[in-house]
Amino acid sequence: MSQEKRVFAPNGWAMLAANIALFVGAIVLTVIFVATIDTRLWVGLQIFWFLAAVFTWALAVTTCFGYFTLQPNEGRVLILFGAYRGTVRDAGWRWTNPLNTKVRISLRSRNLNGDRLKVNDKRGNPIEIAVVVVWRVEDTAQASFDVDDYEEYVEVQSESAVRHLANCYAYDHGEDDEITLRSSVEEVSDALHAELQERVAKAGVAIEEARITHLAY
């Protein structure tokens, strides 16, 4: 399984100053090269000024593509030539290697309002059940690389967990101390939370709350 690695991205304002310095340096080198064209300086020296100007211009322009912004509770997964380099979680204007691919992932809590499902309870009675799940991404590396689509993965696993939950408990009128879907709301919610967390753990997702919102014959 993948594991998130936190990395630091320099402040964008500090890098902007360095970026401006590169552009100034590129302009100066270009002026020097142009000034040597009509002189009798050694050709090798003229080539040096030309290459230095070209390299500085290329570096100055390339670094402009390394800037990105992060809002609170947001992360950027950095990928360099297919290899995971780390995740930035520090909010603000940041800069990273321009060759890095920057994949945005929200770390905020999300609601999943499940559809009403027609299933059978423990005694085989047909019932309708729906749940709401509050979840968030906890490990950005697992969410990005261990499953194909973590949002769809959570949705599918939630439906599967609800169907399994309904098959494990009777709708109502259980025996003494028997947990039922209708009368044991807290116990059923805890069971749903535990099963869901186990199912989505490989996607780097944390379940914050899971509750039944609709239950009927």
N, C-alpha and C positions, 0 to 999 in steps of 0.2 A: 504493500500500500504506500502511496505517496504521503509525504509529510510536509506541512507548511514550514517554510524557512523565511523568517523576517529579515528584510534587508533595508538599509537606509538609503534614501535618495536625497541628494543635496538640494538645498533651498534654491528655487528658481531665480530669485532676485540676485543671489550671489553669482550664479552661473550666467545671468544676463550681463553682469559687469564684465565677466571674462569673455563672453561672446562679443560684446562691443569692442573690447581690447583686440580681439582677433580681427575684426573688420578694420579697425584703425591700422593694425599692423599690415594687413593685406593691402590697404590703400598706399601706405608708405612704401612697401616693397614694390608695388606696381609703379609708383612714381620714380623710384630709384632705377628700376629696369628701363623705363622709357627714357630716362635721362642719360643712360649709358649707351643707347642705340647709336647715336651719332658721334660717339667718342672713339678713341683709339684703344680703349681698354681691351685687355685680353678676352678673346671670345669665350673662353671657359668661364670667366667671371660673369659675363653677361648671361650665359646659360644658367649659372648659379642663381642670379637674381630672378631670372624668369621662373625657374622651378620653385624657388622659395615663395614667390608671389602666388603661383598657381596652387601650391600645397596649402598656403595660409587661407586663400579664398575658399578652397574645397573644405578645409576644416571649419572655417567660420560658418559656411552655409549648412554643412552637415549637422553641426551642433544645434542648429535652430530646430531640428526635428526631435530633440530629446525632451522638450518641455511637456508637462501634463499637469492637470489639477486633480486633487482628491478632496471630496467632501467628507464630513464626519461620517463614520460608519460605512466607509467605502474602501475597497482595496484594489490594487492593480497587480496582477500576476505578470511577472517579467519572464519572457521566453527568448533565448538567444540561439538562433539556428537550431530550433527544435529542442533545446535543453532548458529545463526549468532553472532559472537563476535566483528566484525568491519572490516574495510578496511585499509590497509597500503598503503600509497602513496609516502613515502619518499624513494628516489632512493638510491641505495648502497647495501652493504652487511649487512643483518639484521638477527635477531634471534627472534623466537617466541616459544611459548609452543609447544613442539614436538607433542603433541596430536592434535593440530589444523590441520585441512585440509586446505591447501593453494591453492586457486583457482586463477589462473592468468587471468587478464583481461586487454587488451590493451586500453589505453585512448587516443590513437592517432586518428587523423582525417582519415576517410576512404572514398573511392569513391565507389559508387554503379552505375554502368553503366547499366541502364535498357534496356531490350529487346525492339525491335520494336513491338508495339502493334497495332492491327487492331481494331479500334473502330469507333463509329459514333459520329459526332459532334452534336451541339445543334439542327441543322436543319435535322439531320438524314443522312448526307452525310458520306460515309465511308472514313476514313483517317488513315494514319500511324503516330504514335507518339512514341517518345522515350525521356527519360530524364536522366540526371546525378544528383545524390544526394550525397552531402558531409555531412557526419555525424560522430558523436563520442559518446562514452559512457560518460554520465555525472554523473549518480548515479549507482554505482556498485551493490548496494543492490537490486535495482529494476531490473536491467539487469539480475541478478543471480537468483532471487527468484519470480519475478512477472510474468515472461513469460517463456515458455519452452526453447526456443532458440532465443535469442535476435537478432542475425544476420538474421536468417530466418524470424523473425517477421518484421524487417525493410524492407526486400525485398518484402514480401507479401503485407504489408501496402503501400509500395511505388507504387506497381502495381495497387492496388485498388484506391489509390488517383489519379493516372494518368488517369485511366478510368473515374473516376467521374469528373475530371477536363475537359476532352475532351467533356463530355456530357453537361457541363455547358456553353460552349462558342462555337460560330460559328468559322469555319475555317478561313473565310475571307469575305470581302465585307459586313460588317455589316452596320447598320444604323448609323446616325450621333452620334458620341461619344460612340458608342457601342464597348465594349472590345472584341477583337477577338484573336484567337490563333496566327495568323500570324503577325498582326500589333501591338499588345499590349504586347510585350515580357516582359517588366518589370512588368506590372500589373499581367500578368498570372503567372510569376515566384513568385511574392509575394503571390499570392493566393495559389499556390502549396506549397510554403514553410510553410504558416500558417496551411494548412490542414494536411500536413505531420507531423508537429510538434505536432499537437493535437492528431493525430493517434498513434504516437510512444512515447508519453510522459510517458505512463504507463510502458514502458520498460526502463526508465531511459536514453533515448537517446536524444541528442540535434542535430537538423538539422542546419547545418551551411550555406548550399546553395542548391538550387534546381533549375535546369534550363532545358528547352527543348533543346535537341541536334538534333532531327530529326522531321520534320513535312512535310507531303506530302499527296496528294490525293492518 
